[in-house]
Amino acid sequence: MTASPNTRGDRSASRTADSEPGLGRELLARVRAVDLLVLVAVPAALGAVFALPESTRRSLAFAYTDPTVRTAFTAHFVHLDVSHLAGNVAGYLLLAGVGYALAVLAGYRRFFMVALATFLLAFPFALSALNLAVPRNAIGFGFSGINMALAGLLPLLLGVYARDRFFPEASIRALPAVFFPLVGWMAVLALPVSSGGLDGPGVAGLATGIAGVLLGVLYASSTGVRILESLRASARAAVSNPGYGDLFAVGVALLVGYPIVGFPGDPTGSGSVVNLYVHLLGFCLAFIGPFALLAAGAFEE
């Protein structure tokens, strides 16, 4: 049954310290075994693909000069070395684990599972196709684009969780005020300040970062959100709600910290280059589409 915003607010406001079952017990009561199987199946599949011979894995990578529908999908599950696989599995476990916990406790389990299925089944084709906009003689592979999609979903999950647990009057429509500064933060990380001069590429990231913050402030103002007041209220709510507040703080830290992994200042590595373009695409697409659905009330439970 679809609940109105007022109903959700009454339910959230009625919670008291005596009636709360505690984060761990409530999470265990709400988690579904089938969801855990789906979540665990992803790293299992990545490991199974990695167990294939290297020649087979290379044949499953996406060649930009010879793209196919098959490799457009399979490339996102291929890794050629252990460190790449381990980094992506660790990132997935963090992002999917925290995201699932936020979604379950906020009553948005279906929203998260639909989004995850979309990221796993549809995003590989979309990201590979959009990659062809940047011609190069190379191959693309790795799960990081889908990990960045999970990172793009995280601000939405934090928003619905905060509304359900702390601020029943909060509006989901204000979340782009968080999205724009995050994109600016990624630009700062990917394009660090150098000696390029005021007119050179050295300040491109900083300029984009400032633009992202300004866009966020303008959007927040247009929706009536007072940023400093909201930040103080969020901090107070997190501190005064042990367990639930800790989960919120972990989600915020992950949201701000994970782009440091996804957007290194030097994307070149041993024989490979981090695809910053597909990382940005994954993050942006995963925020924009689901946000539109949330704003339309498609997943109110």
C-alpha positions as CSV (number, residue, x, y, z in Angstrom):
1,M,0.0,0.0,0.0
2,T,1.3,3.4,-0.9
3,A,1.8,5.7,2.1
4,S,1.5,9.4,1.9
5,P,4.4,11.6,3.1
6,N,2.4,12.5,6.2
7,T,1.9,8.9,7.0
8,R,5.6,8.3,6.7
9,G,6.3,11.3,8.9
10,D,3.9,10.1,11.6
11,R,5.5,6.7,11.6
12,S,9.0,8.2,11.9
13,A,8.0,10.8,14.6
14,S,6.4,8.1,16.7
15,R,9.6,6.2,17.2
16,T,11.1,6.4,20.7
17,A,14.2,5.2,22.3
18,D,12.2,2.6,24.3
19,S,10.4,1.2,21.3
20,E,13.4,1.0,18.9
21,P,14.5,-2.6,18.5
22,G,18.1,-1.5,17.7
23,L,19.8,-1.2,14.4
24,G,21.1,-4.8,14.3
25,R,17.9,-6.5,15.3
26,E,15.8,-4.4,13.0
27,L,18.1,-5.0,10.1
28,L,18.1,-8.8,10.7
29,A,14.3,-8.8,10.9
30,R,14.0,-6.9,7.5
31,V,16.7,-8.6,5.5
32,R,15.6,-11.2,3.0
33,A,17.7,-14.3,2.3
34,V,17.0,-14.0,-1.5
35,D,18.4,-10.5,-1.4
36,L,21.6,-11.7,0.2
37,L,22.0,-14.4,-2.4
38,V,21.7,-11.8,-5.2
39,L,24.2,-9.5,-3.5
40,V,26.7,-12.4,-2.9
41,A,26.2,-13.7,-6.5
42,V,28.0,-10.6,-7.9
43,P,31.4,-11.1,-6.4
44,A,31.0,-14.9,-7.0
45,A,30.4,-14.2,-10.7
46,L,33.4,-11.8,-10.9
47,G,35.6,-14.5,-9.3
48,A,34.3,-17.2,-11.7
49,V,35.1,-15.0,-14.7
50,F,38.6,-14.3,-13.3
51,A,39.2,-18.1,-13.0
52,L,39.0,-18.3,-16.8
53,P,42.2,-18.4,-18.9
54,E,43.6,-15.0,-19.6
55,S,43.1,-15.4,-23.3
56,T,39.4,-16.0,-22.7
57,R,39.1,-13.0,-20.5
58,R,40.8,-10.8,-23.0
59,S,38.4,-12.0,-25.7
60,L,35.5,-10.9,-23.4
61,A,36.9,-7.4,-23.0
62,F,35.4,-4.5,-25.0
63,A,37.6,-3.6,-28.0
64,Y,36.8,0.0,-29.0
65,T,37.9,-0.6,-32.6
66,D,35.9,-3.8,-32.9
67,P,32.9,-3.6,-30.5
68,T,30.3,-6.3,-30.2
69,V,27.1,-6.6,-28.3
70,R,28.4,-9.6,-26.4
71,T,31.6,-7.9,-25.2
72,A,29.7,-4.7,-24.4
73,F,28.1,-6.7,-21.6
74,T,30.9,-9.1,-20.6
75,A,33.7,-6.6,-20.4
76,H,32.3,-5.1,-17.1
77,F,32.7,-8.4,-15.4
78,V,36.3,-9.1,-16.6
79,H,39.5,-8.4,-14.7
80,L,43.0,-9.2,-15.8
81,D,44.9,-9.0,-12.5
82,V,44.2,-9.8,-8.9
83,S,44.6,-6.3,-7.5
84,H,42.0,-4.9,-9.9
85,L,39.5,-7.6,-9.0
86,A,40.1,-7.2,-5.3
87,G,39.7,-3.5,-5.4
88,N,36.4,-3.7,-7.3
89,V,35.1,-6.5,-5.1
90,A,35.9,-4.5,-2.0
91,G,34.3,-1.4,-3.4
92,Y,31.2,-3.4,-4.3
93,L,30.8,-4.9,-0.9
94,L,31.1,-1.5,0.7
95,L,28.7,0.3,-1.6
96,A,26.2,-2.5,-2.0
97,G,26.3,-3.5,1.7
98,V,25.8,0.1,3.0
99,G,23.3,0.9,0.3
100,Y,21.2,-2.2,1.0
101,A,21.1,-1.5,4.7
102,L,20.0,2.1,4.2
103,A,17.3,1.0,1.7
104,V,16.0,-1.8,3.9
105,L,15.7,0.4,7.0
106,A,14.1,3.2,5.1
107,G,11.5,0.9,3.5
108,Y,13.0,1.2,0.0
109,R,14.2,-2.4,-0.5
110,R,12.4,-2.8,-3.8
111,F,13.9,0.4,-5.1
112,F,17.4,-0.8,-4.3
113,M,17.0,-4.2,-5.8
114,V,15.4,-2.8,-9.0
115,A,18.3,-0.3,-9.3
116,L,20.9,-3.1,-8.7
117,A,19.3,-5.3,-11.3
118,T,19.3,-2.4,-13.8
119,F,23.0,-1.6,-13.1
120,L,24.0,-5.2,-13.6
121,L,21.9,-6.0,-16.7
122,A,21.4,-2.8,-18.6
123,F,24.2,-0.4,-17.5
124,P,27.0,-2.6,-19.1
125,F,25.4,-2.0,-22.6
126,A,24.8,1.7,-22.0
127,L,28.3,2.4,-20.6
128,S,30.0,0.5,-23.4
129,A,28.0,2.3,-26.0
130,L,28.7,5.7,-24.6
131,N,32.4,4.8,-24.4
132,L,32.5,4.7,-28.2
133,A,32.1,8.5,-28.1
134,V,35.8,8.6,-27.2
135,P,37.6,6.7,-30.0
136,R,40.8,4.9,-29.0
137,N,42.8,1.8,-29.9
138,A,42.3,0.0,-26.6
139,I,40.2,-2.4,-24.7
140,G,37.9,-1.7,-21.8
141,F,37.2,-4.0,-18.8
142,G,36.4,-4.0,-15.1
143,F,33.5,-3.6,-12.7
144,S,34.3,0.0,-11.6
145,G,31.7,1.6,-13.8
146,I,29.0,-0.3,-12.1
147,N,30.5,0.4,-8.7
148,M,30.3,4.1,-9.5
149,A,26.7,3.6,-10.4
150,L,26.2,2.2,-6.9
151,A,27.9,5.3,-5.6
152,G,25.5,7.5,-7.7
153,L,22.6,5.7,-6.0
154,L,24.0,6.3,-2.5
155,P,22.9,10.0,-2.1
156,L,19.3,8.9,-2.9
157,L,19.5,6.1,-0.4
158,L,20.9,8.5,2.2
159,G,18.1,10.9,1.4
160,V,15.2,8.5,1.9
161,Y,16.9,7.0,5.0
162,A,17.3,10.5,6.6
163,R,13.7,11.3,5.8
164,D,12.5,8.1,7.3
165,R,14.7,8.2,10.4
166,F,15.4,11.8,11.2
167,F,13.6,14.4,9.1
168,P,10.1,13.3,8.0
169,E,9.4,16.7,6.6
170,A,12.5,16.5,4.2
171,S,11.9,16.5,0.4
172,I,13.5,14.1,-1.9
173,R,13.3,16.8,-4.6
174,A,16.2,18.7,-2.9
175,L,18.8,15.9,-3.5
176,P,20.3,17.5,-6.6
177,A,21.7,20.1,-4.2
178,V,24.0,17.2,-3.1
179,F,24.6,15.8,-6.6
180,F,26.1,19.0,-8.1
181,P,28.8,19.5,-5.5
182,L,29.7,15.7,-5.7
183,V,30.3,16.0,-9.4
184,G,32.4,19.1,-8.7
185,W,34.4,17.1,-6.1
186,M,35.1,14.4,-8.7
187,A,36.4,17.1,-11.1
188,V,38.7,18.4,-8.4
189,L,40.1,14.9,-7.8
190,A,40.4,14.0,-11.5
191,L,41.9,17.4,-12.6
192,P,44.1,18.5,-9.7
193,V,45.5,22.1,-9.7
194,S,48.8,22.3,-11.5
195,S,51.1,24.9,-13.0
196,G,49.0,25.2,-16.1
197,G,48.3,28.9,-15.4
198,L,45.0,30.6,-15.0
199,D,44.1,30.0,-18.6
200,G,45.4,26.4,-18.8
201,P,44.1,23.0,-17.6
202,G,45.7,23.5,-14.2
203,V,42.6,25.1,-12.7
204,A,39.9,23.3,-14.7
205,G,39.1,20.9,-11.9
206,L,39.0,23.7,-9.3
207,A,36.7,25.8,-11.5
208,T,34.4,22.9,-12.1
209,G,34.4,22.1,-8.4
210,I,33.4,25.7,-7.5
211,A,30.7,25.6,-10.2
212,G,29.3,22.4,-8.7
213,V,29.1,24.0,-5.2
214,L,27.5,27.1,-6.6
215,L,24.9,25.1,-8.5
216,G,24.2,23.1,-5.4
217,V,23.7,26.2,-3.4
218,L,21.4,27.7,-6.0
219,Y,19.4,24.6,-6.3
220,A,19.0,24.3,-2.5
221,S,17.9,28.0,-2.4
222,S,15.3,27.3,-5.1
223,T,13.8,24.5,-3.1
224,G,13.9,26.4,0.2
225,V,16.6,24.3,1.8
226,R,18.9,26.1,4.3
227,I,22.2,24.3,3.8
228,L,24.1,25.2,7.1
229,E,20.9,24.6,9.1
230,S,20.4,21.2,7.4
231,L,24.0,20.2,8.0
232,R,23.8,21.1,11.7
233,A,20.5,19.2,12.0
234,S,22.0,16.2,10.3
235,A,25.0,16.1,12.6
236,R,22.8,16.4,15.7
237,A,20.5,13.7,14.4
238,A,23.4,11.3,13.7
239,V,25.0,11.9,17.1
240,S,21.7,11.5,19.0
241,N,20.7,8.3,17.3
242,P,23.4,5.6,18.1
243,G,23.4,2.9,15.5
244,Y,21.1,4.5,13.0
245,G,23.1,7.7,13.1
246,D,26.3,5.7,12.8
247,L,25.0,4.0,9.6
248,F,24.1,7.4,8.2
249,A,27.6,8.8,9.0
250,V,29.2,5.7,7.4
251,G,27.1,6.3,4.2
252,V,28.1,10.0,4.1
253,A,31.8,9.1,4.6
254,L,31.6,6.5,1.8
255,L,29.8,9.0,-0.5
256,V,32.6,11.5,-0.1
257,G,35.5,9.1,0.1
258,Y,34.8,6.6,-2.6
259,P,35.3,9.1,-5.5
260,I,39.0,9.4,-4.3
261,V,39.3,5.8,-5.5
262,G,37.2,6.3,-8.6
263,F,38.9,9.5,-9.7
264,P,42.6,9.4,-9.0
265,G,44.7,12.4,-9.9
266,D,47.0,10.2,-12.0
267,P,44.8,7.6,-13.8
268,T,47.7,5.8,-15.4
269,G,48.8,2.5,-14.0
270,S,50.9,-0.5,-14.9
271,G,49.9,-0.9,-18.5
272,S,46.4,0.5,-18.1
273,V,44.5,3.7,-17.7
274,V,41.6,4.3,-15.3
275,N,38.5,5.2,-17.4
276,L,37.4,8.4,-15.6
277,Y,34.8,9.0,-18.3
278,V,32.9,5.8,-17.7
279,H,33.1,6.4,-13.9
280,L,31.5,9.8,-14.3
281,L,28.8,8.3,-16.6
282,G,28.0,5.5,-14.2
283,F,27.7,7.9,-11.3
284,C,25.5,10.5,-13.1
285,L,23.2,8.0,-14.9
286,A,22.6,6.1,-11.6
287,F,21.6,9.3,-9.9
288,I,19.5,11.0,-12.6
289,G,17.2,8.1,-13.6
290,P,16.4,6.8,-10.1
291,F,16.0,10.4,-8.8
292,A,13.3,11.1,-11.4
293,L,11.5,8.0,-10.3
294,L,11.8,8.8,-6.6
295,A,10.6,12.4,-7.2
296,A,7.6,11.1,-9.0
297,G,6.8,8.8,-6.0
298,A,7.2,5.6,-8.0
299,F,8.7,3.7,-5.0
300,E,6.8,4.9,-2.0
301,E,6.0,2.0,0.2
